[in-house]
Amino acid sequence: MTSAERRAGMSLAAIFALRMLGLFLILPVFAVHAAGIPGGDNLTLVGLAIGAYGLTQACLQIAYGAASDRFGRKPVIVFGLVLFVLGSVVAALADSIHMIIAGRVLQGAGAISAAVTALAADLTRDQHRTKVMAMIGSSIGLVFALSMVAAPLLYAAIGMDGIFWLTAVLAFGAIGVLLWVVPEAPPVPRSNGGRFIDVLRDGQLMRLNFGVFALHLIQTTMWVMVPAALVSSGGLPVPEHWKVYLPAVLLSFVVMVPAVIIAERRNLMKPVFNAAVGLLALVQFGLWLIGDGLIPLALLLTLFFVAFNVLEATQPSWISRIAPAHAKGTALGVYNTLQSVGLFLGGLLGGWLGQRFGAGAVSLFCGVLALAWLVLSTSMNPPPLRVVPAPTRD
């Protein structure tokens, strides 16, 4: 990669990381905090406070992606980050569960994922795009593991309002990174943006959109049952769960990076992609069949993160290669919308299945969903071959 591509990849990954860290920090501690505020004894409202972010993200991702095609990537991203900062401030000042829900709704209105990934596609060449997407996807996995470690410590030190203030500061820092570190993007091919119908009529794009929906539904659904399994089957108290999450994420990077490099350099995107989907299905069936024991759970979680990180890196790159040039932002908007829908529905569905039928039903459902995704992905056309220009002679 050129120095500009490396700078683009690292700075855009930093924007994602700064934003997602603030979101992930509330997950391990919010339910405990909510019990002590007005309205926090209603578990439905507590769940809504957590999931409201994903719901408003789902409603606005397409609009942000299309707007970035029309008005440019950076202005749209700045606007979204400003809304995210305002939502964090509202949540920090909240004195009831209802005000926190309002803050989370406003946070979700800063739905910049599509515009950021479209900007990453604009700033990188085809042969290096998956590497940049891998940087972004890996940053999400890394800050998730970091948040599991840091959240209890931060909550004890600064409280939930302090965590929301920290979230606002991190998002404000992301604006600075965007304006002063991220390279300038080329203009979009058409000033009137992409056509939504062009994306919906493309069967290849919609298969990838189903895939990101399934991936993030499975991810969220898993975390309904995994913490309880680590306690009951693995004998690991909640404050020590980071001892499993952090090594699992770090080891998954060791496997993910060579897989992404092989997929790019040898034009093996589809086989590597399908292998990751198959691995995801095997993990879910493994969780369904597994007995007691911390080591089997830790191994399956490591394999899950391998599959998750490979898919997080390859799917946006694949979409950016096959989307119409004038509609990359729109295509990535649809993609990120279905990602957010998966995040929102995963928590609700996982809780309902677990309550009605037990944890085994959750894993079985996720395994069947991953198998359905594998069937769809095998019928996809490979992305366009990466063509590397031959070296010139002096």
C-alpha positions in Angstrom: 0.0 0.0 0.0 1.1 3.6 -0.5 1.6 5.9 2.5 -1.7 7.6 1.7 -3.5 4.3 1.7 -1.9 3.3 5.0 -2.8 6.6 6.5 -6.4 6.3 5.2 -6.8 2.8 6.6 -5.4 3.6 10.0 -7.2 6.9 10.5 -10.6 5.5 9.4 -10.1 2.5 11.6 -9.4 5.0 14.4 -12.6 6.8 13.7 -14.6 3.6 13.9 -12.7 2.6 17.1 -13.2 5.9 18.9 -16.9 5.7 18.1 -17.5 2.1 18.9 -15.5 2.1 22.1 -17.9 4.5 23.6 -20.8 2.3 22.6 -19.3 -0.9 23.8 -18.3 0.5 27.2 -21.9 0.6 28.4 -22.7 -3.0 27.5 -21.2 -4.8 30.6 -22.4 -2.3 33.2 -25.6 -0.6 32.0 -28.1 -3.2 33.3 -26.5 -2.9 36.7 -26.6 0.9 36.6 -30.2 1.1 35.3 -31.6 -0.7 38.4 -30.8 2.4 40.4 -32.5 5.1 38.2 -36.2 5.9 37.7 -37.7 3.5 35.2 -34.7 1.2 35.3 -36.6 -1.6 37.0 -38.5 -2.2 33.7 -36.3 -4.7 31.7 -38.1 -3.9 28.5 -37.0 -0.2 28.8 -33.5 -1.3 29.7 -33.3 -3.5 26.6 -34.7 -0.6 24.5 -32.1 1.7 25.9 -29.4 -0.7 24.6 -31.0 -1.5 21.3 -32.4 1.9 20.4 -29.1 2.9 18.9 -29.2 0.0 16.4 -32.8 0.8 15.5 -32.1 4.4 14.5 -28.9 3.3 12.8 -31.0 0.9 10.7 -33.4 3.7 9.7 -30.8 6.2 8.6 -27.8 4.2 7.1 -29.2 4.3 3.6 -30.0 8.1 3.8 -26.4 8.8 5.0 -24.9 6.6 2.3 -26.9 8.2 -0.4 -26.2 11.7 1.0 -22.4 10.9 0.9 -22.8 10.1 -2.8 -24.5 13.4 -3.4 -22.7 15.8 -1.0 -19.4 14.1 -0.4 -18.2 11.7 2.3 -16.5 14.0 4.9 -19.3 16.6 5.4 -21.8 13.7 6.0 -19.5 12.0 8.4 -18.9 15.2 10.4 -22.7 15.8 10.6 -23.2 12.3 11.9 -20.4 12.6 14.5 -21.9 15.8 15.8 -25.3 14.1 16.3 -23.5 11.3 18.1 -21.7 13.8 20.4 -25.1 15.5 21.2 -26.7 12.1 21.9 -23.9 11.2 24.3 -24.3 14.6 26.1 -28.1 14.0 26.5 -27.4 10.5 27.9 -24.8 11.9 30.3 -27.2 14.5 31.7 -30.2 12.0 31.9 -31.9 11.4 35.2 -34.2 8.6 34.0 -34.2 5.6 31.7 -36.5 7.6 29.3 -33.9 10.3 28.9 -31.1 7.7 28.3 -33.3 6.2 25.6 -33.6 9.6 24.0 -29.9 10.0 24.1 -29.3 6.6 22.6 -31.8 7.4 19.8 -29.9 10.6 19.0 -26.6 8.7 19.1 -28.0 6.2 16.5 -29.0 9.1 14.3 -25.3 9.6 13.6 -25.3 6.7 11.2 -22.0 7.2 9.5 -20.8 3.6 8.9 -21.8 3.6 5.3 -20.2 6.9 4.6 -16.9 5.8 6.3 -16.7 2.5 4.5 -17.5 4.3 1.2 -14.7 6.8 2.0 -12.3 3.8 2.6 -13.3 2.4 -0.8 -12.6 5.8 -2.4 -9.2 6.2 -0.9 -7.8 2.7 -1.7 -7.1 0.6 -4.8 -8.9 -2.7 -5.4 -5.9 -4.8 -4.6 -5.5 -3.2 -1.2 -9.1 -2.5 -0.2 -9.7 -5.7 1.8 -6.6 -4.8 3.9 -8.1 -1.5 4.8 -11.4 -3.1 5.6 -9.5 -5.6 7.7 -8.0 -2.7 9.7 -11.5 -1.3 10.3 -13.0 -4.6 11.2 -10.1 -5.5 13.4 -10.4 -2.2 15.2 -14.0 -3.1 16.1 -13.1 -6.5 17.5 -10.1 -5.0 19.5 -12.2 -2.2 21.1 -14.9 -4.7 22.0 -12.3 -6.7 23.9 -10.9 -3.6 25.4 -14.3 -2.4 26.6 -14.9 -5.7 28.4 -11.8 -5.0 30.4 -12.2 -1.3 30.9 -15.9 -0.8 31.5 -16.1 -2.1 35.1 -13.1 -0.1 36.1 -14.3 3.1 34.4 -17.8 2.6 35.9 -16.3 2.4 39.4 -14.2 5.5 38.8 -16.4 7.9 36.9 -19.9 6.3 36.9 -22.3 5.9 34.0 -22.6 9.6 33.3 -18.8 9.8 33.1 -18.8 7.0 30.6 -21.3 8.9 28.4 -19.1 12.1 28.7 -16.1 10.0 27.7 -18.1 8.7 24.7 -18.8 12.3 23.7 -15.1 13.2 24.0 -14.0 10.2 21.9 -16.5 11.1 19.1 -15.3 14.7 19.2 -11.8 13.3 18.8 -12.9 11.3 15.8 -14.0 14.5 14.1 -10.5 15.9 14.5 -9.0 12.7 13.0 -11.4 13.0 10.0 -10.6 16.6 9.3 -6.8 16.6 9.9 -5.6 13.1 9.3 -7.8 11.3 6.8 -6.6 12.1 3.2 -8.9 14.1 0.9 -11.2 11.9 -1.1 -11.8 12.1 -4.8 -15.1 13.5 -5.9 -18.0 11.0 -6.4 -18.6 10.1 -10.0 -22.1 11.8 -10.1 -23.3 14.7 -8.2 -26.9 13.4 -8.0 -25.8 10.2 -6.1 -26.8 6.6 -6.5 -30.2 5.1 -7.3 -31.6 3.0 -4.5 -33.4 0.7 -7.0 -30.1 -0.1 -8.7 -28.9 -1.7 -5.4 -32.1 -3.6 -4.6 -32.2 -5.2 -8.1 -28.6 -6.5 -7.8 -28.8 -10.1 -6.6 -25.1 -10.3 -5.8 -25.3 -7.2 -3.6 -28.4 -8.5 -1.8 -26.8 -11.8 -1.0 -24.0 -9.9 0.7 -26.6 -7.8 2.5 -28.3 -10.9 3.8 -24.9 -12.1 4.9 -24.1 -9.0 7.0 -27.6 -9.2 8.5 -27.0 -12.8 9.5 -23.5 -12.2 10.8 -24.5 -9.4 13.2 -27.8 -11.1 14.3 -25.7 -14.1 15.2 -23.1 -12.0 16.9 -25.7 -10.2 19.1 -27.7 -13.3 19.8 -24.5 -15.1 21.0 -23.8 -12.5 23.7 -27.2 -13.2 25.2 -26.0 -16.7 26.1 -22.2 -16.7 26.1 -21.7 -14.7 29.4 -24.0 -17.0 31.2 -22.3 -20.1 29.7 -18.9 -18.8 30.8 -20.2 -18.5 34.4 -22.2 -21.7 34.6 -20.3 -24.1 32.4 -16.9 -22.4 32.5 -16.9 -21.4 36.1 -15.6 -17.9 35.3 -17.0 -14.9 37.2 -18.2 -12.0 35.0 -15.4 -9.6 36.0 -12.9 -12.2 34.7 -14.6 -12.8 31.3 -12.0 -10.5 29.7 -9.5 -13.3 30.2 -11.3 -15.3 27.6 -12.4 -12.4 25.3 -9.1 -10.7 24.9 -6.9 -13.7 24.0 -9.7 -15.0 21.7 -9.7 -11.7 19.8 -5.9 -11.4 19.6 -5.4 -15.0 18.5 -8.1 -14.6 15.8 -6.1 -11.7 14.3 -3.1 -14.1 13.9 -5.3 -16.3 11.7 -7.4 -13.5 10.1 -4.5 -11.5 8.7 -2.9 -14.3 6.6 -6.4 -15.4 5.4 -7.1 -11.9 4.1 -3.7 -11.6 2.5 -4.2 -14.9 0.7 -7.7 -13.9 -0.4 -6.3 -10.7 -2.0 -3.0 -11.8 -3.5 -4.3 -15.1 -5.0 -7.7 -13.9 -6.0 -9.3 -16.4 -3.6 -11.9 -14.1 -2.1 -14.9 -16.4 -2.6 -13.2 -19.6 -1.2 -11.9 -17.8 1.9 -15.3 -16.1 2.4 -17.2 -19.3 2.1 -14.8 -21.1 4.5 -15.4 -18.3 7.1 -19.2 -18.7 6.7 -18.8 -22.5 7.1 -16.6 -22.0 10.2 -19.3 -19.7 11.7 -21.9 -22.4 11.3 -19.6 -25.0 12.9 -19.0 -22.8 15.9 -22.8 -22.4 16.4 -23.4 -26.1 16.2 -20.4 -26.6 18.5 -22.0 -24.3 21.1 -25.2 -26.3 20.7 -23.6 -29.6 21.3 -20.9 -28.7 23.8 -20.9 -29.8 27.4 -19.3 -28.1 30.4 -15.8 -26.7 30.3 -14.0 -23.4 30.0 -11.5 -24.6 27.4 -14.0 -25.7 24.8 -15.9 -22.5 25.2 -12.8 -20.4 24.8 -11.7 -22.4 21.7 -15.1 -21.9 20.1 -15.1 -18.2 20.8 -11.7 -17.9 19.3 -12.9 -19.6 16.1 -16.0 -17.4 16.1 -13.7 -14.3 16.2 -11.6 -15.7 13.3 -14.8 -16.1 11.2 -16.2 -12.8 12.2 -13.1 -10.8 11.5 -12.5 -12.4 8.1 -16.1 -11.7 7.1 -16.0 -8.2 8.5 -12.9 -7.5 6.3 -14.1 -9.1 3.1 -17.8 -8.2 2.8 -17.4 -4.4 2.6 -14.5 -4.8 0.1 -16.6 -7.2 -2.0 -19.5 -4.8 -2.1 -17.3 -1.8 -3.0 -15.9 -3.8 -6.0 -19.3 -4.8 -7.5 -21.5 -1.8 -6.6 -22.1 0.7 -9.4 -19.5 3.5 -9.2 -22.1 6.2 -8.8 -23.9 4.3 -5.9 -21.2 3.0 -3.6 -22.5 5.1 -0.7 -26.0 3.9 -1.4 -25.0 0.3 -1.6 -23.0 0.5 1.6 -26.0 2.3 3.2 -28.2 -0.7 2.4 -25.4 -3.0 3.7 -25.0 -1.1 7.0 -28.8 -0.8 7.4 -29.2 -4.6 7.4 -26.2 -4.8 9.7 -28.0 -2.6 12.2 -31.2 -4.5 11.8 -29.3 -7.7 12.6 -27.8 -6.1 15.7 -31.2 -4.9 16.9 -33.1 -8.1 16.3 -30.3 -10.3 17.5 -30.7 -9.2 21.1 -34.5 -9.4 21.0 -34.6 -12.8 19.3 -31.8 -14.2 21.4 -33.6 -13.2 24.6 -36.9 -14.6 23.5 -35.4 -18.0 22.3 -33.3 -18.4 25.4 -36.2 -17.6 27.7 -38.7 -19.9 25.9 -36.5 -22.8 24.7 -33.1 -22.5 26.5 -29.6 -21.6 25.4 -29.3 -24.6 23.1 -32.1 -23.3 20.9 -30.3 -20.0 20.4 -27.2 -21.8 19.1 -29.2 -24.2 17.0 -31.1 -21.3 15.4 -27.8 -19.4 14.7 -26.3 -22.6 13.1 -29.2 -23.0 10.8 -29.1 -19.4 9.8 -25.4 -19.6 9.1 -26.0 -22.7 6.9 -28.6 -20.8 4.9 -26.1 -18.1 4.4 -23.5 -20.6 3.2 -26.0 -21.9 0.6 -26.6 -18.4 -0.7 -22.9 -17.5 -0.7 -21.9 -20.6 -2.7 -24.1 -19.4 -5.6 -22.4 -15.9 -5.7 -20.1 -14.9 -8.5 -16.6 -14.2 -7.4 -15.7 -10.5 -7.2 -13.7 -9.0 -10.2 -10.2 -10.3 -10.4 -7.6 -8.1 -8.8 -5.3 -6.9 -11.6 -1.8 -5.7 -10.6 -0.1 -3.6 -13.3 3.2 -5.1 -14.5 6.3 -3.3 -13.4 7.7 -0.9 -16.0 11.3 -0.9 -17.1 13.5 2.2 -17.1 
